[in-house]
């Protein structure tokens, strides 16, 4: 559904989703602690950026070898599946929060060449 909505509207929707996910993360953490999951799963998707560092790349380009990992870590299917692992709800919420924040500020998935998709 979001694919047919204009870009500014999508970004606002992702920002609202990010706010909801942050709220849910805080509520769940207040009951079960799992603060380490919030930080670990919140930062982990960007580890693909370290794989994508290389010389001879244009500004904003991720090395093509890192694109599959980056795109896999920046899709909502990962956090959705993680919600089914007992004890990892905070991690799933934090991972989804990371993706929603990225999309709300304009970062999308990458093309094969490593550039942001339009």
Backbone as XML, in Angstrom:
<?xml version="1.0"?>
<chain id="A" units="angstrom">
  <residue number="1" name="UNK">
    <atom name="N" x="0.822" y="-1.189" z="0.000"/>
    <atom name="CA" x="0.000" y="0.000" z="0.000"/>
    <atom name="C" x="0.863" y="1.250" z="0.000"/>
  </residue>
  <residue number="2" name="UNK">
    <atom name="N" x="1.947" y="1.277" z="0.781"/>
    <atom name="CA" x="2.795" y="2.466" z="0.826"/>
    <atom name="C" x="3.458" y="2.763" z="-0.509"/>
  </residue>
  <residue number="3" name="UNK">
    <atom name="N" x="3.559" y="1.775" z="-1.388"/>
    <atom name="CA" x="4.204" y="1.982" z="-2.683"/>
    <atom name="C" x="3.420" y="2.956" z="-3.553"/>
  </residue>
  <residue number="4" name="UNK">
    <atom name="N" x="2.121" y="3.091" z="-3.355"/>
    <atom name="CA" x="1.312" y="3.976" z="-4.177"/>
    <atom name="C" x="1.107" y="5.349" z="-3.551"/>
  </residue>
  <residue number="5" name="UNK">
    <atom name="N" x="1.653" y="5.589" z="-2.398"/>
    <atom name="CA" x="1.491" y="6.857" z="-1.687"/>
    <atom name="C" x="2.685" y="7.748" z="-2.001"/>
  </residue>
  <residue number="6" name="UNK">
    <atom name="N" x="2.460" y="9.065" z="-2.033"/>
    <atom name="CA" x="3.545" y="9.999" z="-2.347"/>
    <atom name="C" x="4.652" y="9.942" z="-1.287"/>
  </residue>
  <residue number="7" name="UNK">
    <atom name="N" x="5.858" y="10.336" z="-1.705"/>
    <atom name="CA" x="7.029" y="10.239" z="-0.825"/>
    <atom name="C" x="6.874" y="11.013" z="0.485"/>
  </residue>
  <residue number="8" name="UNK">
    <atom name="N" x="6.432" y="12.304" z="0.467"/>
    <atom name="CA" x="6.275" y="12.989" z="1.763"/>
    <atom name="C" x="5.282" y="12.285" z="2.689"/>
  </residue>
  <residue number="9" name="UNK">
    <atom name="N" x="4.215" y="11.758" z="2.113"/>
    <atom name="CA" x="3.219" y="11.050" z="2.923"/>
    <atom name="C" x="3.806" y="9.766" z="3.492"/>
  </residue>
  <residue number="10" name="UNK">
    <atom name="N" x="4.610" y="9.067" z="2.673"/>
    <atom name="CA" x="5.271" y="7.847" z="3.161"/>
    <atom name="C" x="6.184" y="8.173" z="4.329"/>
  </residue>
  <residue number="11" name="UNK">
    <atom name="N" x="6.955" y="9.239" z="4.188"/>
    <atom name="CA" x="7.905" y="9.592" z="5.243"/>
    <atom name="C" x="7.181" y="9.937" z="6.533"/>
  </residue>
  <residue number="12" name="UNK">
    <atom name="N" x="6.049" y="10.603" z="6.431"/>
    <atom name="CA" x="5.256" y="10.916" z="7.627"/>
    <atom name="C" x="4.699" y="9.635" z="8.241"/>
  </residue>
  <residue number="13" name="UNK">
    <atom name="N" x="4.242" y="8.712" z="7.383"/>
    <atom name="CA" x="3.712" y="7.437" z="7.881"/>
    <atom name="C" x="4.807" y="6.640" z="8.587"/>
  </residue>
  <residue number="14" name="UNK">
    <atom name="N" x="6.012" y="6.622" z="8.012"/>
    <atom name="CA" x="7.117" y="5.922" z="8.655"/>
    <atom name="C" x="7.518" y="6.597" z="9.970"/>
  </residue>
  <residue number="15" name="UNK">
    <atom name="N" x="7.435" y="7.918" z="10.025"/>
    <atom name="CA" x="7.736" y="8.622" z="11.274"/>
    <atom name="C" x="6.708" y="8.271" z="12.353"/>
  </residue>
  <residue number="16" name="UNK">
    <atom name="N" x="5.457" y="8.170" z="11.966"/>
    <atom name="CA" x="4.413" y="7.772" z="12.920"/>
    <atom name="C" x="4.641" y="6.341" z="13.387"/>
  </residue>
  <residue number="17" name="UNK">
    <atom name="N" x="5.014" y="5.470" z="12.453"/>
    <atom name="CA" x="5.334" y="4.088" z="12.824"/>
    <atom name="C" x="6.518" y="4.056" z="13.783"/>
  </residue>
  <residue number="18" name="UNK">
    <atom name="N" x="7.528" y="4.859" z="13.512"/>
    <atom name="CA" x="8.701" y="4.912" z="14.394"/>
    <atom name="C" x="8.301" y="5.352" z="15.804"/>
  </residue>
  <residue number="19" name="UNK">
    <atom name="N" x="7.432" y="6.346" z="15.893"/>
    <atom name="CA" x="6.967" y="6.808" z="17.207"/>
    <atom name="C" x="6.221" y="5.694" z="17.942"/>
  </residue>
  <residue number="20" name="UNK">
    <atom name="N" x="5.382" y="4.972" z="17.230"/>
    <atom name="CA" x="4.630" y="3.864" z="17.843"/>
    <atom name="C" x="5.577" y="2.753" z="18.291"/>
  </residue>
  <residue number="21" name="UNK">
    <atom name="N" x="6.578" y="2.432" z="17.456"/>
    <atom name="CA" x="7.533" y="1.381" z="17.814"/>
    <atom name="C" x="8.399" y="1.782" z="18.999"/>
  </residue>
  <residue number="22" name="UNK">
    <atom name="N" x="8.785" y="3.046" z="19.062"/>
    <atom name="CA" x="9.556" y="3.515" z="20.210"/>
    <atom name="C" x="8.726" y="3.417" z="21.486"/>
  </residue>
  <residue number="23" name="UNK">
    <atom name="N" x="7.482" y="3.829" z="21.401"/>
    <atom name="CA" x="6.588" y="3.736" z="22.559"/>
    <atom name="C" x="6.419" y="2.284" z="23.007"/>
  </residue>
  <residue number="24" name="UNK">
    <atom name="N" x="6.183" y="1.407" z="22.048"/>
    <atom name="CA" x="6.022" y="-0.014" z="22.373"/>
    <atom name="C" x="7.300" y="-0.579" z="22.981"/>
  </residue>
  <residue number="25" name="UNK">
    <atom name="N" x="8.448" y="-0.177" z="22.454"/>
    <atom name="CA" x="9.733" y="-0.645" z="23.000"/>
    <atom name="C" x="9.896" y="-0.228" z="24.455"/>
  </residue>
  <residue number="26" name="UNK">
    <atom name="N" x="9.569" y="1.007" z="24.731"/>
    <atom name="CA" x="9.695" y="1.515" z="26.105"/>
    <atom name="C" x="8.758" y="0.762" z="27.046"/>
  </residue>
  <residue number="27" name="UNK">
    <atom name="N" x="7.531" y="0.545" z="26.604"/>
    <atom name="CA" x="6.554" y="-0.178" z="27.440"/>
    <atom name="C" x="7.039" y="-1.599" z="27.716"/>
  </residue>
  <residue number="28" name="UNK">
    <atom name="N" x="7.481" y="-2.295" z="26.674"/>
    <atom name="CA" x="7.935" y="-3.681" z="26.853"/>
    <atom name="C" x="9.193" y="-3.728" z="27.715"/>
  </residue>
  <residue number="29" name="UNK">
    <atom name="N" x="10.122" y="-2.797" z="27.496"/>
    <atom name="CA" x="11.346" y="-2.787" z="28.311"/>
    <atom name="C" x="11.051" y="-2.497" z="29.770"/>
  </residue>
  <residue number="30" name="UNK">
    <atom name="N" x="10.007" y="-1.722" z="30.041"/>
    <atom name="CA" x="9.672" y="-1.424" z="31.430"/>
    <atom name="C" x="9.193" y="-2.671" z="32.172"/>
  </residue>
  <residue number="31" name="UNK">
    <atom name="N" x="8.758" y="-3.681" z="31.416"/>
    <atom name="CA" x="8.287" y="-4.924" z="32.031"/>
    <atom name="C" x="9.337" y="-6.022" z="32.062"/>
  </residue>
  <residue number="32" name="UNK">
    <atom name="N" x="10.168" y="-6.110" z="31.007"/>
    <atom name="CA" x="11.118" y="-7.227" z="30.997"/>
    <atom name="C" x="12.592" y="-6.815" z="30.920"/>
  </residue>
  <residue number="33" name="UNK">
    <atom name="N" x="12.890" y="-5.535" z="30.953"/>
    <atom name="CA" x="14.289" y="-5.113" z="31.000"/>
    <atom name="C" x="14.960" y="-5.060" z="29.645"/>
  </residue>
  <residue number="34" name="UNK">
    <atom name="N" x="15.453" y="-6.089" z="29.118"/>
    <atom name="CA" x="16.053" y="-6.282" z="27.794"/>
    <atom name="C" x="16.609" y="-5.033" z="27.112"/>
  </residue>
  <residue number="35" name="UNK">
    <atom name="N" x="17.226" y="-4.155" z="27.886"/>
    <atom name="CA" x="17.796" y="-2.931" z="27.320"/>
    <atom name="C" x="18.895" y="-3.252" z="26.312"/>
  </residue>
  <residue number="36" name="UNK">
    <atom name="N" x="19.639" y="-4.317" z="26.568"/>
    <atom name="CA" x="20.720" y="-4.687" z="25.643"/>
    <atom name="C" x="20.165" y="-4.990" z="24.254"/>
  </residue>
  <residue number="37" name="UNK">
    <atom name="N" x="18.976" y="-5.607" z="24.201"/>
    <atom name="CA" x="18.365" y="-5.918" z="22.909"/>
    <atom name="C" x="18.018" y="-4.645" z="22.147"/>
  </residue>
  <residue number="38" name="UNK">
    <atom name="N" x="17.543" y="-3.653" z="22.872"/>
    <atom name="CA" x="17.168" y="-2.402" z="22.224"/>
    <atom name="C" x="18.363" y="-1.796" z="21.498"/>
  </residue>
  <residue number="39" name="UNK">
    <atom name="N" x="19.512" y="-1.773" z="22.176"/>
    <atom name="CA" x="20.692" y="-1.183" z="21.558"/>
    <atom name="C" x="21.343" y="-2.104" z="20.523"/>
  </residue>
  <residue number="40" name="UNK">
    <atom name="N" x="21.400" y="-3.381" z="20.801"/>
    <atom name="CA" x="22.040" y="-4.318" z="19.866"/>
    <atom name="C" x="21.248" y="-4.435" z="18.562"/>
  </residue>
  <residue number="41" name="UNK">
    <atom name="N" x="19.952" y="-4.681" z="18.657"/>
    <atom name="CA" x="19.148" y="-4.844" z="17.449"/>
    <atom name="C" x="18.832" y="-3.504" z="16.786"/>
  </residue>
  <residue number="42" name="UNK">
    <atom name="N" x="18.907" y="-2.433" z="17.559"/>
    <atom name="CA" x="18.711" y="-1.108" z="16.974"/>
    <atom name="C" x="19.888" y="-0.671" z="16.120"/>
  </residue>
  <residue number="43" name="UNK">
    <atom name="N" x="21.083" y="-1.127" z="16.454"/>
    <atom name="CA" x="22.293" y="-0.745" z="15.710"/>
    <atom name="C" x="22.708" y="-1.786" z="14.674"/>
  </residue>
  <residue number="44" name="UNK">
    <atom name="N" x="22.361" y="-3.022" z="14.886"/>
    <atom name="CA" x="22.847" y="-4.121" z="14.039"/>
    <atom name="C" x="22.590" y="-3.963" z="12.540"/>
  </residue>
  <residue number="45" name="UNK">
    <atom name="N" x="21.444" y="-3.430" z="12.108"/>
    <atom name="CA" x="21.246" y="-3.316" z="10.665"/>
    <atom name="C" x="22.310" y="-2.483" z="9.946"/>
  </residue>
  <residue number="46" name="UNK">
    <atom name="N" x="22.909" y="-1.550" z="10.641"/>
    <atom name="CA" x="23.924" y="-0.714" z="9.996"/>
    <atom name="C" x="25.303" y="-1.350" z="9.979"/>
  </residue>
  <residue number="47" name="UNK">
    <atom name="N" x="25.443" y="-2.540" z="10.542"/>
    <atom name="CA" x="26.722" y="-3.248" z="10.430"/>
    <atom name="C" x="27.036" y="-3.556" z="8.967"/>
  </residue>
  <residue number="48" name="UNK">
    <atom name="N" x="26.003" y="-3.663" z="8.148"/>
    <atom name="CA" x="26.202" y="-3.895" z="6.713"/>
    <atom name="C" x="26.959" y="-2.739" z="6.068"/>
  </residue>
  <residue number="49" name="UNK">
    <atom name="N" x="26.867" y="-1.559" z="6.658"/>
    <atom name="CA" x="27.598" y="-0.414" z="6.112"/>
    <atom name="C" x="29.108" y="-0.622" z="6.225"/>
  </residue>
  <residue number="50" name="UNK">
    <atom name="N" x="29.534" y="-1.302" z="7.279"/>
    <atom name="CA" x="30.968" y="-1.572" z="7.429"/>
    <atom name="C" x="31.459" y="-2.556" z="6.378"/>
  </residue>
  <residue number="51" name="UNK">
    <atom name="N" x="30.599" y="-3.498" z="6.002"/>
    <atom name="CA" x="30.941" y="-4.443" z="4.941"/>
    <atom name="C" x="31.047" y="-3.700" z="3.607"/>
  </residue>
  <residue number="52" name="UNK">
    <atom name="N" x="30.296" y="-2.611" z="3.480"/>
    <atom name="CA" x="30.238" y="-1.873" z="2.229"/>
    <atom name="C" x="31.241" y="-0.761" z="2.071"/>
  </residue>
  <residue number="53" name="UNK">
    <atom name="N" x="32.183" y="-0.640" z="3.003"/>
    <atom name="CA" x="33.211" y="0.387" z="2.871"/>
    <atom name="C" x="34.246" y="-0.095" z="1.865"/>
  </residue>
  <residue number="54" name="UNK">
    <atom name="N" x="34.646" y="0.803" z="0.997"/>
    <atom name="CA" x="35.659" y="0.424" z="0.014"/>
    <atom name="C" x="36.153" y="1.651" z="-0.737"/>
  </residue>
  <residue number="55" name="UNK">
    <atom name="N" x="37.251" y="1.501" z="-1.425"/>
    <atom name="CA" x="37.796" y="2.619" z="-2.189"/>
    <atom name="C" x="37.155" y="2.643" z="-3.572"/>
  </residue>
  <residue number="56" name="UNK">
    <atom name="N" x="37.197" y="3.806" z="-4.182"/>
    <atom name="CA" x="36.685" y="3.962" z="-5.531"/>
    <atom name="C" x="35.171" y="4.038" z="-5.631"/>
  </residue>
  <residue number="57" name="UNK">
    <atom name="N" x="34.498" y="4.304" z="-4.534"/>
    <atom name="CA" x="33.043" y="4.400" z="-4.539"/>
    <atom name="C" x="32.611" y="5.859" z="-4.629"/>
  </residue>
  <residue number="58" name="UNK">
    <atom name="N" x="31.505" y="6.104" z="-5.267"/>
    <atom name="CA" x="30.948" y="7.451" z="-5.342"/>
    <atom name="C" x="30.355" y="7.827" z="-3.978"/>
  </residue>
  <residue number="59" name="UNK">
    <atom name="N" x="30.151" y="9.128" z="-3.785"/>
    <atom name="CA" x="29.562" y="9.593" z="-2.526"/>
    <atom name="C" x="28.178" y="8.958" z="-2.337"/>
  </residue>
  <residue number="60" name="UNK">
    <atom name="N" x="27.962" y="8.345" z="-1.188"/>
    <atom name="CA" x="26.690" y="7.714" z="-0.866"/>
    <atom name="C" x="26.540" y="6.298" z="-1.391"/>
  </residue>
  <residue number="61" name="UNK">
    <atom name="N" x="27.546" y="5.814" z="-2.082"/>
    <atom name="CA" x="27.467" y="4.469" z="-2.648"/>
    <atom name="C" x="27.983" y="3.443" z="-1.652"/>
  </residue>
  <residue number="62" name="UNK">
    <atom name="N" x="27.278" y="2.360" z="-1.554"/>
    <atom name="CA" x="27.673" y="1.212" z="-0.744"/>
    <atom name="C" x="28.292" y="0.201" z="-1.701"/>
  </residue>
  <residue number="63" name="UNK">
    <atom name="N" x="29.350" y="-0.453" z="-1.274"/>
    <atom name="CA" x="29.984" y="-1.433" z="-2.157"/>
    <atom name="C" x="28.953" y="-2.502" z="-2.524"/>
  </residue>
  <residue number="64" name="UNK">
    <atom name="N" x="28.896" y="-2.876" z="-3.807"/>
    <atom name="CA" x="27.899" y="-3.871" z="-4.240"/>
    <atom name="C" x="27.925" y="-5.185" z="-3.463"/>
  </residue>
  <residue number="65" name="UNK">
    <atom name="N" x="29.073" y="-5.570" z="-2.906"/>
    <atom name="CA" x="29.125" y="-6.831" z="-2.137"/>
    <atom name="C" x="28.263" y="-6.766" z="-0.876"/>
  </residue>
  <residue number="66" name="UNK">
    <atom name="N" x="28.004" y="-5.545" z="-0.379"/>
    <atom name="CA" x="27.239" y="-5.381" z="0.860"/>
    <atom name="C" x="25.749" y="-5.159" z="0.623"/>
  </residue>
  <residue number="67" name="UNK">
    <atom name="N" x="25.365" y="-4.927" z="-0.620"/>
    <atom name="CA" x="23.966" y="-4.604" z="-0.919"/>
    <atom name="C" x="22.993" y="-5.694" z="-0.481"/>
  </residue>
  <residue number="68" name="UNK">
    <atom name="N" x="23.249" y="-6.983" z="-0.779"/>
    <atom name="CA" x="22.278" y="-8.007" z="-0.333"/>
    <atom name="C" x="22.103" y="-8.029" z="1.186"/>
  </residue>
  <residue number="69" name="UNK">
    <atom name="N" x="23.197" y="-7.909" z="1.926"/>
    <atom name="CA" x="23.103" y="-7.899" z="3.386"/>
    <atom name="C" x="22.367" y="-6.655" z="3.874"/>
  </residue>
  <residue number="70" name="UNK">
    <atom name="N" x="22.745" y="-5.500" z="3.338"/>
    <atom name="CA" x="22.098" y="-4.243" z="3.728"/>
    <atom name="C" x="20.588" y="-4.326" z="3.479"/>
  </residue>
  <residue number="71" name="UNK">
    <atom name="N" x="20.212" y="-4.743" z="2.266"/>
    <atom name="CA" x="18.785" y="-4.811" z="1.939"/>
    <atom name="C" x="18.047" y="-5.838" z="2.797"/>
  </residue>
  <residue number="72" name="UNK">
    <atom name="N" x="18.685" y="-6.960" z="3.085"/>
    <atom name="CA" x="18.050" y="-7.974" z="3.939"/>
    <atom name="C" x="17.814" y="-7.437" z="5.354"/>
  </residue>
  <residue number="73" name="UNK">
    <atom name="N" x="18.782" y="-6.692" z="5.871"/>
    <atom name="CA" x="18.657" y="-6.159" z="7.231"/>
    <atom name="C" x="17.739" y="-4.942" z="7.322"/>
  </residue>
  <residue number="74" name="UNK">
    <atom name="N" x="17.363" y="-4.383" z="6.179"/>
    <atom name="CA" x="16.500" y="-3.203" z="6.164"/>
    <atom name="C" x="15.126" y="-3.500" z="5.562"/>
  </residue>
  <residue number="75" name="UNK">
    <atom name="N" x="14.673" y="-4.730" z="5.732"/>
    <atom name="CA" x="13.308" y="-5.121" z="5.369"/>
    <atom name="C" x="12.594" y="-5.533" z="6.653"/>
  </residue>
  <residue number="76" name="UNK">
    <atom name="N" x="11.303" y="-5.286" z="6.698"/>
    <atom name="CA" x="10.531" y="-5.562" z="7.911"/>
    <atom name="C" x="10.328" y="-7.041" z="8.195"/>
  </residue>
  <residue number="77" name="UNK">
    <atom name="N" x="10.608" y="-7.907" z="7.246"/>
    <atom name="CA" x="10.402" y="-9.339" z="7.472"/>
    <atom name="C" x="11.299" y="-9.858" z="8.603"/>
  </residue>
  <residue number="78" name="UNK">
    <atom name="N" x="12.509" y="-9.333" z="8.731"/>
    <atom name="CA" x="13.415" y="-9.767" z="9.803"/>
    <atom name="C" x="12.835" y="-9.534" z="11.188"/>
  </residue>
  <residue number="79" name="UNK">
    <atom name="N" x="12.452" y="-8.292" z="11.497"/>
    <atom name="CA" x="11.856" y="-8.061" z="12.819"/>
    <atom name="C" x="10.538" y="-8.804" z="13.027"/>
  </residue>
  <residue number="80" name="UNK">
    <atom name="N" x="9.779" y="-8.962" z="11.959"/>
    <atom name="CA" x="8.521" y="-9.708" z="12.091"/>
    <atom name="C" x="8.812" y="-11.147" z="12.520"/>
  </residue>
  <residue number="81" name="UNK">
    <atom name="N" x="9.782" y="-11.772" z="11.856"/>
    <atom name="CA" x="10.144" y="-13.148" z="12.222"/>
    <atom name="C" x="10.725" y="-13.222" z="13.632"/>
  </residue>
  <residue number="82" name="UNK">
    <atom name="N" x="11.485" y="-12.205" z="14.028"/>
    <atom name="CA" x="12.092" y="-12.200" z="15.366"/>
    <atom name="C" x="11.044" y="-12.134" z="16.471"/>
  </residue>
  <residue number="83" name="UNK">
    <atom name="N" x="9.866" y="-11.578" z="16.167"/>
    <atom name="CA" x="8.820" y="-11.513" z="17.204"/>
    <atom name="C" x="8.370" y="-12.907" z="17.637"/>
  </residue>
  <residue number="84" name="UNK">
    <atom name="N" x="8.627" y="-13.910" z="16.789"/>
    <atom name="CA" x="8.221" y="-15.280" z="17.119"/>
    <atom name="C" x="9.263" y="-16.017" z="17.956"/>
  </residue>
  <residue number="85" name="UNK">
    <atom name="N" x="10.404" y="-15.390" z="18.203"/>
    <atom name="CA" x="11.442" y="-16.000" z="19.036"/>
    <atom name="C" x="11.187" y="-15.547" z="20.474"/>
  </residue>
  <residue number="86" name="UNK">
    <atom name="N" x="10.906" y="-16.477" z="21.366"/>
    <atom name="CA" x="10.597" y="-16.092" z="22.751"/>
    <atom name="C" x="11.715" y="-15.259" z="23.374"/>
  </residue>
  <residue number="87" name="UNK">
    <atom name="N" x="11.309" y="-14.170" z="24.016"/>
    <atom name="CA" x="12.253" y="-13.324" z="24.735"/>
    <atom name="C" x="12.936" y="-12.263" z="23.890"/>
  </residue>
  <residue number="88" name="UNK">
    <atom name="N" x="12.574" y="-12.131" z="22.616"/>
    <atom name="CA" x="13.235" y="-11.167" z="21.748"/>
    <atom name="C" x="12.291" y="-10.111" z="21.184"/>
  </residue>
  <residue number="89" name="UNK">
    <atom name="N" x="11.213" y="-9.834" z="21.886"/>
    <atom name="CA" x="10.271" y="-8.822" z="21.421"/>
    <atom name="C" x="10.906" y="-7.437" z="21.377"/>
  </residue>
  <residue number="90" name="UNK">
    <atom name="N" x="11.682" y="-7.085" z="22.385"/>
    <atom name="CA" x="12.345" y="-5.772" z="22.395"/>
    <atom name="C" x="13.295" y="-5.668" z="21.209"/>
  </residue>
  <residue number="91" name="UNK">
    <atom name="N" x="14.026" y="-6.729" z="20.924"/>
    <atom name="CA" x="14.935" y="-6.725" z="19.777"/>
    <atom name="C" x="14.183" y="-6.525" z="18.475"/>
  </residue>
  <residue number="92" name="UNK">
    <atom name="N" x="13.057" y="-7.201" z="18.328"/>
    <atom name="CA" x="12.248" y="-7.054" z="17.119"/>
    <atom name="C" x="11.719" y="-5.631" z="16.981"/>
  </residue>
  <residue number="93" name="UNK">
    <atom name="N" x="11.248" y="-5.072" z="18.081"/>
    <atom name="CA" x="10.743" y="-3.697" z="18.047"/>
    <atom name="C" x="11.851" y="-2.701" z="17.707"/>
  </residue>
  <residue number="94" name="UNK">
    <atom name="N" x="13.032" y="-2.903" z="18.285"/>
    <atom name="CA" x="14.154" y="-1.996" z="18.026"/>
    <atom name="C" x="14.614" y="-2.094" z="16.575"/>
  </residue>
  <residue number="95" name="UNK">
    <atom name="N" x="14.668" y="-3.294" z="16.045"/>
    <atom name="CA" x="15.064" y="-3.490" z="14.647"/>
    <atom name="C" x="14.063" y="-2.811" z="13.705"/>
  </residue>
  <residue number="96" name="UNK">
    <atom name="N" x="12.771" y="-3.022" z="13.973"/>
    <atom name="CA" x="11.736" y="-2.376" z="13.165"/>
    <atom name="C" x="11.793" y="-0.860" z="13.320"/>
  </residue>
  <residue number="97" name="UNK">
    <atom name="N" x="12.093" y="-0.393" z="14.527"/>
    <atom name="CA" x="12.241" y="1.043" z="14.768"/>
    <atom name="C" x="13.372" y="1.610" z="13.917"/>
  </residue>
  <residue number="98" name="UNK">
    <atom name="N" x="14.490" y="0.911" z="13.868"/>
    <atom name="CA" x="15.623" y="1.349" z="13.055"/>
    <atom name="C" x="15.193" y="1.520" z="11.588"/>
  </residue>
  <residue number="99" name="UNK">
    <atom name="N" x="14.494" y="0.531" z="11.065"/>
    <atom name="CA" x="14.053" y="0.577" z="9.674"/>
    <atom name="C" x="13.091" y="1.744" z="9.459"/>
  </residue>
  <residue number="100" name="UNK">
    <atom name="N" x="12.141" y="1.914" z="10.356"/>
    <atom name="CA" x="11.150" y="2.986" z="10.221"/>
    <atom name="C" x="11.812" y="4.362" z="10.285"/>
  </residue>
  <residue number="101" name="UNK">
    <atom name="N" x="12.776" y="4.536" z="11.176"/>
    <atom name="CA" x="13.482" y="5.826" z="11.262"/>
    <atom name="C" x="14.258" y="6.077" z="9.966"/>
  </residue>
  <residue number="102" name="UNK">
    <atom name="N" x="14.966" y="5.056" z="9.484"/>
    <atom name="CA" x="15.695" y="5.211" z="8.218"/>
    <atom name="C" x="14.756" y="5.661" z="7.102"/>
  </residue>
  <residue number="103" name="UNK">
    <atom name="N" x="13.632" y="5.000" z="6.974"/>
    <atom name="CA" x="12.697" y="5.341" z="5.894"/>
    <atom name="C" x="12.091" y="6.728" z="6.096"/>
  </residue>
  <residue number="104" name="UNK">
    <atom name="N" x="11.866" y="7.116" z="7.347"/>
    <atom name="CA" x="11.262" y="8.433" z="7.594"/>
    <atom name="C" x="12.215" y="9.579" z="7.260"/>
  </residue>
  <residue number="105" name="UNK">
    <atom name="N" x="13.516" y="9.333" z="7.302"/>
    <atom name="CA" x="14.486" y="10.386" z="6.945"/>
    <atom name="C" x="14.976" y="10.253" z="5.509"/>
  </residue>
  <residue number="106" name="UNK">
    <atom name="N" x="14.423" y="9.301" z="4.765"/>
    <atom name="CA" x="14.719" y="9.212" z="3.351"/>
    <atom name="C" x="15.669" y="8.116" z="2.916"/>
  </residue>
  <residue number="107" name="UNK">
    <atom name="N" x="16.136" y="7.281" z="3.848"/>
    <atom name="CA" x="16.995" y="6.164" z="3.460"/>
    <atom name="C" x="16.116" y="4.988" z="3.057"/>
  </residue>
  <residue number="108" name="UNK">
    <atom name="N" x="16.398" y="4.446" z="1.891"/>
    <atom name="CA" x="15.621" y="3.320" z="1.393"/>
    <atom name="C" x="16.551" y="2.144" z="1.152"/>
  </residue>
  <residue number="109" name="UNK">
    <atom name="N" x="16.028" y="1.136" z="0.490"/>
    <atom name="CA" x="16.864" y="0.003" z="0.110"/>
    <atom name="C" x="17.853" y="0.460" z="-0.956"/>
  </residue>
  <residue number="110" name="UNK">
    <atom name="N" x="18.822" y="-0.391" z="-1.275"/>
    <atom name="CA" x="19.878" y="-0.047" z="-2.230"/>
    <atom name="C" x="19.684" y="-0.770" z="-3.555"/>
  </residue>
  <residue number="111" name="UNK">
    <atom name="N" x="20.167" y="-0.128" z="-4.620"/>
    <atom name="CA" x="20.191" y="-0.766" z="-5.931"/>
    <atom name="C" x="21.371" y="-1.722" z="-5.976"/>
  </residue>
  <residue number="112" name="UNK">
    <atom name="N" x="21.471" y="-2.525" z="-7.030"/>
    <atom name="CA" x="22.603" y="-3.446" z="-7.176"/>
    <atom name="C" x="23.945" y="-2.734" z="-7.117"/>
  </residue>
  <residue number="113" name="UNK">
    <atom name="N" x="23.968" y="-1.498" z="-7.627"/>
    <atom name="CA" x="25.212" y="-0.719" z="-7.652"/>
    <atom name="C" x="25.537" y="-0.086" z="-6.303"/>
  </residue>
  <residue number="114" name="UNK">
    <atom name="N" x="24.635" y="-0.163" z="-5.348"/>
    <atom name="CA" x="24.899" y="0.351" z="-4.014"/>
    <atom name="C" x="24.356" y="1.732" z="-3.733"/>
  </residue>
  <residue number="115" name="UNK">
    <atom name="N" x="23.595" y="2.290" z="-4.647"/>
    <atom name="CA" x="23.005" y="3.598" z="-4.428"/>
    <atom name="C" x="21.607" y="3.456" z="-3.848"/>
  </residue>
  <residue number="116" name="UNK">
    <atom name="N" x="21.123" y="4.502" z="-3.162"/>
    <atom name="CA" x="19.766" y="4.474" z="-2.626"/>
    <atom name="C" x="18.757" y="4.389" z="-3.766"/>
  </residue>
  <residue number="117" name="UNK">
    <atom name="N" x="17.732" y="3.579" z="-3.575"/>
    <atom name="CA" x="16.658" y="3.509" z="-4.575"/>
    <atom name="C" x="15.856" y="4.782" z="-4.529"/>
  </residue>
  <residue number="118" name="UNK">
    <atom name="N" x="15.355" y="5.172" z="-5.654"/>
    <atom name="CA" x="14.529" y="6.397" z="-5.725"/>
    <atom name="C" x="13.160" y="6.168" z="-5.157"/>
  </residue>
</chain>
